[in-house]
Amino acid sequence: MQEIARYSGCFVCGEHNQAGLKAKFFFKDGRAFTECVAEKRYEGYHDVYHGGITATLLDEVMIKALLAKGIYAMTVELNVRFHKAIFIGRKLFLEGYLEKQQGRLFVTKGEVRTDDGTVVASASGKYLRVTSEMRAKLMKSLET
């Protein structure tokens, strides 16, 4: 498995973002992966992981699947379905992959599972390949 590039200031994958998740993403067989624990500091309702954090992780794992293939894109649409509550302290496994490409548009899928294999959230996303100018800007942010 190869580790996917990250930006040190990113809320999701940045090592230097004090408020961030500090998730590490890996790529194997066309899929991006990460795992994390639902931390208390990201609680929504009492003892329940905030849905916005779950959605953020799904967005990131799906776009990392593109980045691992050298595709520089930005999110244009994100649809998340919450199947079950995620309780604080639960270990989570996330996976994202490219489903199809239509010109500059990339359609992705993602999923969050708990340690017992239960799907607790799923998502689809649409990402648009950036211009060469924006790509240069994004590449300055990435660490390899």
C-alpha positions as CSV (number, residue, x, y, z in Angstrom):
1,M,0.0,0.0,0.0
2,Q,1.3,3.5,-0.8
3,E,0.6,6.5,1.4
4,I,-1.3,9.3,-0.4
5,A,0.2,12.8,-0.4
6,R,-1.2,15.3,2.1
7,Y,-1.1,19.0,3.0
8,S,0.3,19.7,6.4
9,G,-2.4,22.4,7.2
10,C,-5.4,20.3,6.0
11,F,-8.1,19.7,8.6
12,V,-8.4,16.1,7.7
13,C,-4.9,14.9,6.9
14,G,-2.6,17.7,8.1
15,E,0.0,16.8,10.7
16,H,0.3,20.5,11.7
17,N,-3.4,21.4,12.1
18,Q,-4.0,21.5,15.8
19,A,-7.8,21.0,15.5
20,G,-7.5,18.4,12.7
21,L,-8.1,14.7,12.4
22,K,-4.5,13.9,11.3
23,A,-5.8,10.9,9.2
24,K,-3.3,9.0,7.0
25,F,-4.6,7.8,3.7
26,F,-3.3,4.8,1.7
27,F,-4.0,3.5,-1.8
28,K,-4.2,-0.1,-3.0
29,D,-6.0,-1.7,-5.9
30,G,-7.7,1.5,-7.0
31,R,-9.1,2.4,-3.6
32,A,-8.2,4.9,-0.9
33,F,-8.3,3.8,2.7
34,T,-8.0,5.3,6.2
35,E,-9.0,4.4,9.7
36,C,-9.7,6.5,12.8
37,V,-11.4,6.4,16.1
38,A,-14.5,8.5,16.7
39,E,-13.0,11.0,19.2
40,K,-15.0,12.8,21.9
41,R,-13.7,16.2,20.8
42,Y,-15.8,15.7,17.6
43,E,-19.0,14.8,19.4
44,G,-22.3,16.1,18.1
45,Y,-25.1,14.8,20.4
46,H,-24.0,13.2,23.7
47,D,-21.7,10.2,22.9
48,V,-22.4,10.4,19.1
49,Y,-19.8,11.4,16.5
50,H,-20.7,14.5,14.6
51,G,-22.2,13.8,11.2
52,G,-20.3,16.7,9.6
53,I,-17.0,15.1,10.6
54,T,-18.2,11.8,9.0
55,A,-19.1,13.7,5.8
56,T,-15.8,15.4,5.8
57,L,-13.9,12.1,6.1
58,L,-16.0,10.6,3.3
59,D,-15.2,13.6,1.0
60,E,-11.5,13.3,1.8
61,V,-11.3,9.5,1.2
62,M,-13.0,9.9,-2.1
63,I,-10.9,12.7,-3.4
64,K,-7.7,10.9,-2.1
65,A,-8.7,8.1,-4.5
66,L,-8.4,10.6,-7.3
67,L,-5.2,12.2,-6.0
68,A,-3.5,8.9,-5.7
69,K,-4.1,8.5,-9.5
70,G,-2.6,11.9,-10.2
71,I,-6.0,13.5,-10.7
72,Y,-6.2,17.0,-9.2
73,A,-9.8,17.9,-8.7
74,M,-12.1,19.8,-6.3
75,T,-15.5,18.8,-4.9
76,V,-18.5,20.0,-6.7
77,E,-21.2,17.7,-5.1
78,L,-21.3,15.5,-2.1
79,N,-24.1,13.2,-1.1
80,V,-24.0,11.4,2.3
81,R,-26.3,8.8,3.7
82,F,-26.1,8.0,7.4
83,H,-27.2,4.5,8.1
84,K,-26.5,4.3,11.8
85,A,-25.3,6.5,14.6
86,I,-21.5,6.4,15.2
87,F,-20.7,6.3,18.9
88,I,-17.7,7.9,20.4
89,G,-14.8,5.6,20.8
90,R,-15.7,3.4,17.9
91,K,-13.0,2.5,15.4
92,L,-13.9,3.4,11.8
93,F,-12.7,2.2,8.5
94,L,-13.2,4.4,5.4
95,E,-12.8,3.5,1.8
96,G,-13.2,5.5,-1.4
97,Y,-12.9,4.8,-5.1
98,L,-13.5,6.2,-8.6
99,E,-16.7,4.9,-10.1
100,K,-16.6,6.6,-13.4
101,Q,-15.2,9.5,-15.4
102,Q,-17.2,11.8,-17.7
103,G,-14.7,14.3,-19.3
104,R,-13.4,16.5,-16.5
105,L,-16.0,15.2,-14.0
106,F,-15.2,12.2,-11.8
107,V,-17.8,10.3,-9.9
108,T,-16.8,8.5,-6.7
109,K,-18.2,6.3,-4.0
110,G,-17.2,6.0,-0.3
111,E,-18.2,4.0,2.7
112,V,-17.6,4.0,6.5
113,R,-17.6,0.8,8.4
114,T,-17.2,0.0,12.1
115,D,-14.8,-2.6,13.4
116,D,-17.5,-5.3,13.2
117,G,-18.1,-4.5,9.5
118,T,-21.3,-2.6,9.8
119,V,-21.8,0.1,7.2
120,V,-22.7,3.3,9.2
121,A,-22.4,5.8,6.3
122,S,-22.0,5.9,2.6
123,A,-21.5,8.6,0.1
124,S,-21.1,9.6,-3.6
125,G,-19.2,12.6,-4.8
126,K,-18.6,14.5,-8.0
127,Y,-15.2,16.1,-8.5
128,L,-14.1,18.4,-11.3
129,R,-10.6,18.3,-12.7
130,V,-9.0,21.7,-12.0
131,T,-7.3,24.0,-14.5
132,S,-3.5,23.9,-14.9
133,E,-3.2,27.1,-12.9
134,M,-5.2,25.7,-10.0
135,R,-3.3,22.4,-10.2
136,A,0.0,24.3,-9.8
137,K,-1.4,26.0,-6.7
138,L,-2.6,22.7,-5.2
139,M,0.7,20.9,-5.9
140,K,2.5,23.6,-3.8
141,S,0.3,22.5,-0.9
142,L,1.0,18.8,-1.1
143,E,3.6,16.8,0.7
144,T,4.8,13.6,-0.9
